[in-house]
Amino acid sequence: GHTASVLCLQRNGDRLVSGSLSGELMVWNLLTMSKTVEMREAEGCGVNALAWERSLIFAAADLNLQVWDTSSGRLVETLKGHS
């Protein structure tokens, strides 16, 4: 599980993503109750908000939005300049 407090959750069908104060993002399969993907934001940069449709988009304390592919656990794009 997470190494710090969970700050946000977002459900998408039978999957759930959780974001933590330490910048960890974890995708969980709700049918098997197992973690399927783990992603990491910059160290010490908490995940404040999540949105999940086709891709996972989240806002972190570094004022950037990041777009992730939850199938591969890869960062797709960073959107800079948000305040």
N, CA, C and O atoms as a GROMACS GRO file, in nm:
protein
  332
    1GLY      N    1   0.081  -0.119   0.000
    1GLY     CA    2   0.000   0.000   0.000
    1GLY      C    3   0.085   0.125   0.000
    1GLY      O    4   0.205   0.122  -0.030
    2HIS      N    5   0.023   0.233   0.033
    2HIS     CA    6   0.090   0.364   0.035
    2HIS      C    7   0.181   0.380   0.156
    2HIS      O    8   0.161   0.317   0.260
    3THR      N    9   0.281   0.465   0.140
    3THR     CA   10   0.374   0.493   0.250
    3THR      C   11   0.336   0.622   0.324
    3THR      O   12   0.399   0.656   0.424
    4ALA      N   13   0.235   0.693   0.275
    4ALA     CA   14   0.187   0.817   0.339
    4ALA      C   15   0.035   0.823   0.325
    4ALA      O   16  -0.025   0.738   0.259
    5SER      N   17  -0.025   0.922   0.385
    5SER     CA   18  -0.171   0.937   0.384
    5SER      C   19  -0.227   0.947   0.244
    5SER      O   20  -0.169   1.013   0.158
    6VAL      N   21  -0.340   0.880   0.220
    6VAL     CA   22  -0.410   0.888   0.093
    6VAL      C   23  -0.492   1.018   0.092
    6VAL      O   24  -0.569   1.044   0.184
    7LEU      N   25  -0.474   1.100  -0.013
    7LEU     CA   26  -0.541   1.229  -0.022
    7LEU      C   27  -0.661   1.227  -0.117
    7LEU      O   28  -0.751   1.309  -0.103
    8CYS      N   29  -0.663   1.134  -0.214
    8CYS     CA   30  -0.772   1.134  -0.310
    8CYS      C   31  -0.792   0.995  -0.370
    8CYS      O   32  -0.699   0.914  -0.378
    9LEU      N   33  -0.916   0.970  -0.413
    9LEU     CA   34  -0.956   0.843  -0.475
    9LEU      C   35  -1.042   0.872  -0.595
    9LEU      O   36  -1.114   0.972  -0.598
   10GLN      N   37  -1.035   0.785  -0.697
   10GLN     CA   38  -1.122   0.797  -0.813
   10GLN      C   39  -1.151   0.657  -0.864
   10GLN      O   40  -1.059   0.577  -0.886
   11ARG      N   41  -1.279   0.626  -0.882
   11ARG     CA   42  -1.320   0.495  -0.932
   11ARG      C   43  -1.348   0.502  -1.082
   11ARG      O   44  -1.401   0.602  -1.131
   12ASN      N   45  -1.313   0.396  -1.153
   12ASN     CA   46  -1.342   0.383  -1.295
   12ASN      C   47  -1.381   0.238  -1.317
   12ASN      O   48  -1.294   0.152  -1.333
   13GLY      N   49  -1.512   0.209  -1.319
   13GLY     CA   50  -1.560   0.072  -1.334
   13GLY      C   51  -1.516  -0.015  -1.218
   13GLY      O   52  -1.546   0.015  -1.102
   14ASP      N   53  -1.444  -0.124  -1.249
   14ASP     CA   54  -1.399  -0.215  -1.145
   14ASP      C   55  -1.257  -0.184  -1.097
   14ASP      O   56  -1.193  -0.266  -1.032
   15ARG      N   57  -1.208  -0.064  -1.130
   15ARG     CA   58  -1.075  -0.021  -1.084
   15ARG      C   59  -1.086   0.107  -1.002
   15ARG      O   60  -1.177   0.188  -1.021
   16LEU      N   61  -0.991   0.125  -0.913
   16LEU     CA   62  -0.985   0.241  -0.826
   16LEU      C   63  -0.842   0.291  -0.826
   16LEU      O   64  -0.748   0.211  -0.818
   17VAL      N   65  -0.824   0.422  -0.834
   17VAL     CA   66  -0.689   0.477  -0.821
   17VAL      C   67  -0.686   0.560  -0.693
   17VAL      O   68  -0.782   0.630  -0.660
   18SER      N   69  -0.574   0.551  -0.622
   18SER     CA   70  -0.555   0.628  -0.499
   18SER      C   71  -0.427   0.709  -0.513
   18SER      O   72  -0.327   0.660  -0.566
   19GLY      N   73  -0.431   0.833  -0.465
   19GLY     CA   74  -0.315   0.922  -0.468
   19GLY      C   75  -0.278   0.963  -0.327
   19GLY      O   76  -0.366   0.988  -0.244
   20SER      N   77  -0.150   0.970  -0.297
   20SER     CA   78  -0.107   0.994  -0.160
   20SER      C   79  -0.023   1.121  -0.143
   20SER      O   80   0.019   1.184  -0.240
   21LEU      N   81  -0.002   1.155  -0.019
   21LEU     CA   82   0.080   1.270   0.020
   21LEU      C   83   0.224   1.255  -0.028
   21LEU      O   84   0.292   1.355  -0.053
   22SER      N   85   0.272   1.133  -0.040
   22SER     CA   86   0.410   1.110  -0.084
   22SER      C   87   0.426   1.106  -0.236
   22SER      O   88   0.537   1.088  -0.285
   23GLY      N   89   0.316   1.124  -0.312
   23GLY     CA   90   0.323   1.127  -0.457
   23GLY      C   91   0.302   0.993  -0.524
   23GLY      O   92   0.322   0.980  -0.645
   24GLU      N   93   0.261   0.892  -0.448
   24GLU     CA   94   0.235   0.761  -0.505
   24GLU      C   95   0.093   0.756  -0.563
   24GLU      O   96  -0.001   0.811  -0.505
   25LEU      N   97   0.081   0.690  -0.677
   25LEU     CA   98  -0.050   0.660  -0.737
   25LEU      C   99  -0.058   0.510  -0.752
   25LEU      O  100   0.033   0.447  -0.805
   26MET      N  101  -0.166   0.452  -0.706
   26MET     CA  102  -0.184   0.307  -0.716
   26MET      C  103  -0.320   0.276  -0.776
   26MET      O  104  -0.421   0.334  -0.736
   27VAL      N  105  -0.320   0.184  -0.873
   27VAL     CA  106  -0.444   0.138  -0.934
   27VAL      C  107  -0.477   0.002  -0.875
   27VAL      O  108  -0.392  -0.087  -0.872
   28TRP      N  109  -0.600  -0.011  -0.828
   28TRP     CA  110  -0.646  -0.133  -0.762
   28TRP      C  111  -0.759  -0.198  -0.841
   28TRP      O  112  -0.846  -0.128  -0.893
   29ASN      N  113  -0.757  -0.330  -0.852
   29ASN     CA  114  -0.866  -0.404  -0.911
   29ASN      C  115  -0.965  -0.434  -0.799
   29ASN      O  116  -0.930  -0.505  -0.704
   30LEU      N  117  -1.087  -0.382  -0.808
   30LEU     CA  118  -1.185  -0.399  -0.701
   30LEU      C  119  -1.244  -0.540  -0.697
   30LEU      O  120  -1.299  -0.580  -0.595
   31LEU      N  121  -1.234  -0.615  -0.806
   31LEU     CA  122  -1.286  -0.752  -0.808
   31LEU      C  123  -1.192  -0.848  -0.735
   31LEU      O  124  -1.237  -0.940  -0.666
   32THR      N  125  -1.062  -0.826  -0.751
   32THR     CA  126  -0.964  -0.914  -0.687
   32THR      C  127  -0.901  -0.851  -0.563
   32THR      O  128  -0.829  -0.917  -0.488
   33MET      N  129  -0.929  -0.722  -0.542
   33MET     CA  130  -0.873  -0.645  -0.430
   33MET      C  131  -0.719  -0.646  -0.433
   33MET      O  132  -0.654  -0.653  -0.329
   34SER      N  133  -0.663  -0.639  -0.555
   34SER     CA  134  -0.518  -0.639  -0.568
   34SER      C  135  -0.472  -0.513  -0.641
   34SER      O  136  -0.546  -0.455  -0.720
   35LYS      N  137  -0.349  -0.473  -0.613
   35LYS     CA  138  -0.288  -0.358  -0.680
   35LYS      C  139  -0.240  -0.405  -0.817
   35LYS      O  140  -0.172  -0.507  -0.827
   36THR      N  141  -0.275  -0.330  -0.923
   36THR     CA  142  -0.236  -0.371  -1.058
   36THR      C  143  -0.126  -0.283  -1.117
   36THR      O  144  -0.045  -0.330  -1.197
   37VAL      N  145  -0.121  -0.156  -1.078
   37VAL     CA  146  -0.021  -0.063  -1.130
   37VAL      C  147   0.020   0.031  -1.017
   37VAL      O  148  -0.063   0.071  -0.935
   38GLU      N  149   0.149   0.066  -1.014
   38GLU     CA  150   0.197   0.167  -0.920
   38GLU      C  151   0.277   0.270  -0.998
   38GLU      O  152   0.366   0.235  -1.076
   39MET      N  153   0.245   0.398  -0.975
   39MET     CA  154   0.314   0.508  -1.043
   39MET      C  155   0.365   0.603  -0.936
   39MET      O  156   0.317   0.602  -0.823
   40ARG      N  157   0.463   0.685  -0.972
   40ARG     CA  158   0.519   0.776  -0.874
   40ARG      C  159   0.541   0.914  -0.933
   40ARG      O  160   0.603   0.928  -1.039
   41GLU      N  161   0.489   1.014  -0.864
   41GLU     CA  162   0.512   1.154  -0.895
   41GLU      C  163   0.649   1.190  -0.835
   41GLU      O  164   0.710   1.108  -0.767
   42ALA      N  165   0.695   1.310  -0.859
   42ALA     CA  166   0.822   1.357  -0.802
   42ALA      C  167   0.822   1.337  -0.651
   42ALA      O  168   0.719   1.356  -0.585
   43GLU      N  169   0.934   1.300  -0.597
   43GLU     CA  170   0.948   1.273  -0.454
   43GLU      C  171   0.899   1.390  -0.370
   43GLU      O  172   0.936   1.505  -0.395
   44GLY      N  173   0.817   1.362  -0.271
   44GLY     CA  174   0.769   1.462  -0.178
   44GLY      C  175   0.665   1.556  -0.234
   44GLY      O  176   0.640   1.661  -0.176
   45CYS      N  177   0.604   1.520  -0.345
   45CYS     CA  178   0.505   1.607  -0.409
   45CYS      C  179   0.370   1.536  -0.406
   45CYS      O  180   0.343   1.451  -0.490
   46GLY      N  181   0.285   1.572  -0.310
   46GLY     CA  182   0.159   1.503  -0.290
   46GLY      C  183   0.062   1.518  -0.406
   46GLY      O  184   0.059   1.620  -0.474
   47VAL      N  185  -0.019   1.413  -0.427
   47VAL     CA  186  -0.124   1.413  -0.528
   47VAL      C  187  -0.250   1.472  -0.466
   47VAL      O  188  -0.303   1.417  -0.370
   48ASN      N  189  -0.297   1.585  -0.520
   48ASN     CA  190  -0.410   1.657  -0.460
   48ASN      C  191  -0.544   1.625  -0.522
   48ASN      O  192  -0.646   1.632  -0.453
   49ALA      N  193  -0.549   1.589  -0.650
   49ALA     CA  194  -0.676   1.565  -0.718
   49ALA      C  195  -0.655   1.469  -0.834
   49ALA      O  196  -0.546   1.462  -0.892
   50LEU      N  197  -0.760   1.393  -0.867
   50LEU     CA  198  -0.755   1.294  -0.974
   50LEU      C  199  -0.877   1.307  -1.064
   50LEU      O  200  -0.984   1.345  -1.018
   51ALA      N  201  -0.860   1.275  -1.191
   51ALA     CA  202  -0.971   1.258  -1.285
   51ALA      C  203  -0.933   1.141  -1.373
   51ALA      O  204  -0.818   1.130  -1.417
   52TRP      N  205  -1.029   1.051  -1.401
   52TRP     CA  206  -0.994   0.931  -1.474
   52TRP      C  207  -1.105   0.891  -1.570
   52TRP      O  208  -1.214   0.852  -1.528
   53GLU      N  209  -1.076   0.903  -1.696
   53GLU     CA  210  -1.164   0.852  -1.802
   53GLU      C  211  -1.081   0.755  -1.883
   53GLU      O  212  -1.062   0.641  -1.841
   54ARG      N  213  -1.030   0.796  -1.998
   54ARG     CA  214  -0.940   0.710  -2.076
   54ARG      C  215  -0.800   0.710  -2.016
   54ARG      O  216  -0.736   0.605  -2.005
   55SER      N  217  -0.753   0.827  -1.978
   55SER     CA  218  -0.623   0.842  -1.912
   55SER      C  219  -0.646   0.894  -1.772
   55SER      O  220  -0.753   0.948  -1.741
   56LEU      N  221  -0.548   0.878  -1.688
   56LEU     CA  222  -0.553   0.930  -1.553
   56LEU      C  223  -0.485   1.066  -1.553
   56LEU      O  224  -0.370   1.078  -1.596
   57ILE      N  225  -0.554   1.168  -1.506
   57ILE     CA  226  -0.497   1.303  -1.495
   57ILE      C  227  -0.496   1.338  -1.348
   57ILE      O  228  -0.596   1.318  -1.278
   58PHE      N  229  -0.385   1.390  -1.300
   58PHE     CA  230  -0.382   1.431  -1.160
   58PHE      C  231  -0.307   1.560  -1.141
   58PHE      O  232  -0.218   1.596  -1.219
   59ALA      N  233  -0.346   1.630  -1.035
   59ALA     CA  234  -0.281   1.755  -0.996
   59ALA      C  235  -0.198   1.728  -0.873
   59ALA      O  236  -0.242   1.661  -0.779
   60ALA      N  237  -0.076   1.780  -0.874
   60ALA     CA  238   0.013   1.761  -0.762
   60ALA      C  239   0.054   1.896  -0.704
   60ALA      O  240   0.024   2.001  -0.760
   61ALA      N  241   0.122   1.890  -0.592
   61ALA     CA  242   0.162   2.011  -0.521
   61ALA      C  243   0.265   2.093  -0.598
   61ALA      O  244   0.293   2.207  -0.560
   62ASP      N  245   0.323   2.039  -0.705
   62ASP     CA  246   0.421   2.114  -0.784
   62ASP      C  247   0.354   2.204  -0.889
   62ASP      O  248   0.424   2.263  -0.971
   63LEU      N  249   0.221   2.215  -0.887
   63LEU     CA  250   0.141   2.302  -0.974
   63LEU      C  251   0.135   2.253  -1.119
   63LEU      O  252   0.101   2.330  -1.208
   64ASN      N  253   0.169   2.127  -1.143
   64ASN     CA  254   0.159   2.068  -1.275
   64ASN      C  255   0.046   1.966  -1.280
   64ASN      O  256   0.010   1.908  -1.177
   65LEU      N  257  -0.008   1.945  -1.398
   65LEU     CA  258  -0.100   1.835  -1.422
   65LEU      C  259  -0.024   1.728  -1.498
   65LEU      O  260   0.055   1.760  -1.587
   66GLN      N  261  -0.046   1.604  -1.462
   66GLN     CA  262   0.019   1.495  -1.533
   66GLN      C  263  -0.086   1.400  -1.589
   66GLN      O  264  -0.187   1.374  -1.525
   67VAL      N  265  -0.060   1.350  -1.709
   67VAL     CA  266  -0.148   1.255  -1.776
   67VAL      C  267  -0.073   1.122  -1.781
   67VAL      O  268   0.038   1.115  -1.832
   68TRP      N  269  -0.136   1.016  -1.727
   68TRP     CA  270  -0.074   0.884  -1.719
   68TRP      C  271  -0.157   0.781  -1.793
   68TRP      O  272  -0.280   0.789  -1.795
   69ASP      N  273  -0.090   0.684  -1.853
   69ASP     CA  274  -0.154   0.566  -1.911
   69ASP      C  275  -0.156   0.461  -1.800
   69ASP      O  276  -0.051   0.412  -1.760
   70THR      N  277  -0.275   0.426  -1.751
   70THR     CA  278  -0.283   0.333  -1.638
   70THR      C  279  -0.257   0.188  -1.680
   70THR      O  280  -0.228   0.104  -1.594
   71SER      N  281  -0.266   0.157  -1.807
   71SER     CA  282  -0.235   0.021  -1.852
   71SER      C  283  -0.086  -0.009  -1.840
   71SER      O  284  -0.046  -0.118  -1.798
   72SER      N  285  -0.005   0.088  -1.878
   72SER     CA  286   0.140   0.068  -1.876
   72SER      C  287   0.208   0.129  -1.754
   72SER      O  288   0.320   0.093  -1.721
   73GLY      N  289   0.138   0.222  -1.687
   73GLY     CA  290   0.200   0.293  -1.576
   73GLY      C  291   0.299   0.399  -1.621
   73GLY      O  292   0.386   0.440  -1.544
   74ARG      N  293   0.286   0.443  -1.746
   74ARG     CA  294   0.380   0.541  -1.803
   74ARG      C  295   0.321   0.682  -1.807
   74ARG      O  296   0.201   0.700  -1.831
   75LEU      N  297   0.406   0.778  -1.784
   75LEU     CA  298   0.369   0.919  -1.796
   75LEU      C  299   0.354   0.952  -1.944
   75LEU      O  300   0.444   0.925  -2.023
   76VAL      N  301   0.240   1.010  -1.982
   76VAL     CA  302   0.213   1.047  -2.121
   76VAL      C  303   0.254   1.192  -2.145
   76VAL      O  304   0.318   1.223  -2.246
   77GLU      N  305   0.215   1.280  -2.053
   77GLU     CA  306   0.240   1.423  -2.073
   77GLU      C  307   0.234   1.498  -1.941
   77GLU      O  308   0.158   1.459  -1.851
   78THR      N  309   0.313   1.604  -1.928
   78THR     CA  310   0.306   1.695  -1.815
   78THR      C  311   0.259   1.830  -1.865
   78THR      O  312   0.318   1.885  -1.958
   79LEU      N  313   0.155   1.882  -1.805
   79LEU     CA  314   0.099   2.012  -1.840
   79LEU      C  315   0.143   2.113  -1.736
   79LEU      O  316   0.096   2.110  -1.622
   80LYS      N  317   0.233   2.202  -1.773
   80LYS     CA  318   0.295   2.297  -1.678
   80LYS      C  319   0.224   2.432  -1.677
   80LYS      O  320   0.155   2.467  -1.772
   81GLY      N  321   0.244   2.505  -1.571
   81GLY     CA  322   0.197   2.643  -1.564
   81GLY      C  323   0.066   2.662  -1.491
   81GLY      O  324   0.004   2.767  -1.504
   82HIS      N  325   0.020   2.564  -1.416
   82HIS     CA  326  -0.104   2.579  -1.340
   82HIS      C  327  -0.073   2.634  -1.202
   82HIS      O  328   0.028   2.601  -1.141
   83SER      N  329  -0.161   2.718  -1.155
   83SER     CA  330  -0.139   2.775  -1.021
   83SER      C  331  -0.264   2.769  -0.939
   83SER      O  332  -0.264   2.812  -0.824
   0.00000   0.00000   0.00000
